[in-house]
Amino acid sequence: MHIREELQITKPLEPGHEVALALLLTREYVARLFDEGLYEPEGISDQQFNVLRILKGGPKDGYLVKEIRCRMIYRFADVPRLVNRLEARGLVKRCENPADRRGSRVQITAKGLALEAKMHGRHNALCQQVDRCLSAEERESLLGLLERLRNDHRAQLEALMKA
C-alpha cells in the first residue's frame, strides 16, 4: 500500500515528506515486530538488548560506557542508565578499569549471556523476516540508498548531539 493511501493523505506532500513518512512508518512496523516478538516477552528493551549484544561480541574484559555508546544503534541512548538497569537484573557487571580508575568496564554476566542466547534464534528469524520480500539486488540497492541517506545526515545529527 502506498504511504499516502496508508496514512490517508489526500493533499500533495512537500518534497522529502513522503520519504520521511515512509521511513518513519517502516521503522515503526519493524520496531513493533521486534518489540512484540522478542523484547517484551523477555522484559527487556531494544536498547538493553543492543547493549547485551555489544558486550557479548566484545573483549572479555568488557567495554567502557563511552565505547558502548559508540556502538549503539540509538545514538541518543542514555547508556549509563541502560547499564544500571541491566546490572540491577544481574545481566551485566561493572569491573575496575586498571588503565583508568575514573571509569569502570562493563562486562556481560553468565545470566546475560544466557538471556542473549535464549533470544538469539528469535532475533535471527525476525531479522530474516524484515527483508524476506526483497530480492538480493533489491536488498543491496536499499542498503546503498539507506547508507547514502545516513551519510548525508550524519553531520547534522552530530551537530544536534553536541548542542
PEFEN-V223439 format. One record per residue. RES is the residue in one letter. PHI is phi in whole degrees, -180 to 180 (999 if undefined). OMEGA is omega in radians with two decimals (* if undefined). D_LAST is the distance of its C-alpha to the last C-alpha in Angstrom with 2 decimals. Layout:
res | phi | omega | d_last
RES | PHI | OMEGA | D_LAST
RES | PHI | OMEGA | D_LAST
//
This chain:
res | phi | omega | d_last
M | 999 | 3.13 | 38.48
H | -66 | -3.07 | 36.36
I | -59 | -3.13 | 32.93
R | -67 | 3.11 | 34.08
E | -70 | -3.10 | 37.20
E | -63 | 3.13 | 35.54
L | -93 | 3.10 | 33.09
Q | 56 | 3.12 | 35.93
I | -94 | -3.09 | 34.20
T | -106 | -3.12 | 36.87
K | -94 | 3.10 | 35.03
P | -61 | 3.12 | 33.67
L | -99 | 3.05 | 30.04
E | -67 | 3.09 | 27.66
P | -55 | 3.13 | 27.06
G | 92 | -3.10 | 24.63
H | -65 | -3.10 | 25.05
E | -64 | 3.10 | 27.94
V | -65 | -3.14 | 26.22
A | -61 | 3.13 | 23.12
L | -63 | 3.13 | 25.55
A | -64 | 3.10 | 27.73
L | -64 | -3.10 | 25.00
L | -66 | -3.14 | 23.72
L | -69 | 3.10 | 27.31
T | -63 | 3.09 | 28.39
R | -60 | 3.12 | 25.60
E | -64 | 3.12 | 26.81
Y | -63 | -3.11 | 30.39
V | -66 | 3.12 | 29.69
A | -61 | 3.14 | 27.60
R | -65 | 3.10 | 30.47
L | -59 | 3.14 | 33.01
F | -72 | 3.13 | 31.42
D | -59 | -3.05 | 30.73
E | -76 | -3.08 | 34.34
G | -93 | -3.02 | 36.02
L | -136 | -2.97 | 34.30
Y | -79 | -3.08 | 31.75
E | -59 | 3.11 | 33.22
P | -60 | -3.13 | 36.72
E | -100 | 3.13 | 35.48
G | 66 | -3.11 | 33.19
I | -131 | 3.12 | 30.15
S | -89 | 3.10 | 26.82
D | -60 | -3.14 | 25.78
Q | -70 | 3.08 | 22.93
Q | -65 | 3.09 | 25.51
F | -62 | 3.11 | 27.87
N | -59 | 3.11 | 25.31
V | -63 | 3.12 | 25.04
L | -60 | -3.14 | 28.86
R | -65 | 3.11 | 29.26
I | -62 | -3.11 | 26.93
L | -67 | 3.13 | 28.88
K | -61 | -3.10 | 32.19
G | -87 | -3.06 | 31.62
G | -93 | -3.14 | 30.29
P | -69 | -3.09 | 32.20
K | -59 | -3.13 | 34.68
D | -83 | 3.04 | 32.92
G | 85 | -3.12 | 29.72
Y | -125 | 2.90 | 26.07
L | -73 | 3.13 | 23.50
V | -56 | -3.12 | 20.75
K | -65 | 3.09 | 18.22
E | -73 | 3.07 | 20.85
I | -64 | -3.12 | 21.19
R | -55 | -3.13 | 17.49
C | -65 | -3.09 | 17.81
R | -100 | -3.08 | 20.82
M | -72 | 3.02 | 19.66
I | -71 | -3.11 | 19.95
Y | -90 | -3.00 | 17.29
R | -71 | 3.13 | 14.08
F | -100 | -3.09 | 12.43
A | -65 | 3.04 | 15.65
D | -88 | -3.01 | 16.11
V | -63 | 3.10 | 18.50
P | -58 | 3.11 | 19.92
R | -66 | 3.11 | 20.91
L | -61 | 3.13 | 22.45
V | -63 | 3.11 | 24.36
N | -59 | -3.14 | 25.56
R | -67 | 3.11 | 26.97
L | -67 | 3.12 | 28.61
E | -66 | 3.12 | 30.01
A | -62 | 3.11 | 31.46
R | -91 | 3.12 | 33.33
G | 78 | -3.09 | 34.59
L | -89 | 3.06 | 32.97
V | -138 | 3.05 | 31.05
K | -140 | 3.06 | 31.55
R | -98 | 3.14 | 29.74
C | -129 | 3.10 | 31.69
E | -59 | 3.08 | 31.59
N | -107 | -3.08 | 29.99
P | -62 | -3.12 | 32.64
A | -78 | -3.10 | 30.48
D | -157 | -3.05 | 27.84
R | -73 | 3.14 | 28.71
R | -75 | -3.10 | 25.16
G | -133 | 3.10 | 24.39
S | -94 | 3.06 | 26.80
R | -96 | -3.13 | 27.56
V | -109 | -3.13 | 27.67
Q | -124 | 3.04 | 30.83
I | -80 | 3.13 | 32.27
T | -93 | 3.07 | 35.48
A | -59 | 3.11 | 38.76
K | -65 | 3.09 | 37.98
G | -66 | 3.09 | 34.63
L | -63 | 3.13 | 36.50
A | -65 | 3.12 | 39.13
L | -66 | 3.13 | 36.71
E | -61 | 3.13 | 34.97
A | -64 | 3.11 | 38.47
K | -62 | -3.08 | 39.57
M | -87 | -2.99 | 36.71
H | -57 | -3.10 | 36.96
G | -64 | 3.11 | 39.73
R | -64 | 3.12 | 38.26
H | -61 | 3.13 | 34.89
N | -61 | 3.14 | 36.75
A | -63 | 3.12 | 38.78
L | -67 | 3.10 | 35.81
C | -61 | 3.11 | 34.09
Q | -68 | 3.14 | 37.37
Q | -68 | -3.06 | 37.65
V | -58 | -3.06 | 34.31
D | -118 | -3.09 | 35.65
R | -63 | -3.11 | 39.39
C | -87 | -3.11 | 39.95
L | -103 | 2.99 | 38.70
S | -78 | 3.12 | 40.92
A | -59 | 3.14 | 39.92
E | -67 | 3.11 | 39.29
E | -64 | 3.12 | 37.17
R | -59 | -3.14 | 35.12
E | -64 | 3.10 | 34.47
S | -64 | 3.13 | 33.67
L | -62 | 3.12 | 31.19
L | -60 | 3.11 | 29.48
G | -65 | 3.13 | 29.30
L | -66 | 3.12 | 27.85
L | -65 | 3.09 | 25.17
E | -62 | 3.12 | 24.29
R | -62 | 3.09 | 24.08
L | -63 | 3.13 | 21.72
R | -62 | -3.12 | 19.43
N | -61 | -3.12 | 19.61
D | -68 | -3.06 | 18.91
H | -105 | -3.10 | 15.70
R | -59 | -3.12 | 14.41
A | -63 | 3.11 | 12.51
Q | -63 | 3.14 | 10.81
L | -65 | 3.13 | 9.97
E | -63 | 3.09 | 8.79
A | -65 | 3.10 | 6.36
L | -64 | -3.11 | 5.17
M | -66 | -3.13 | 5.55
K | -81 | -3.09 | 3.81
A | -73 | * | 0.00
//
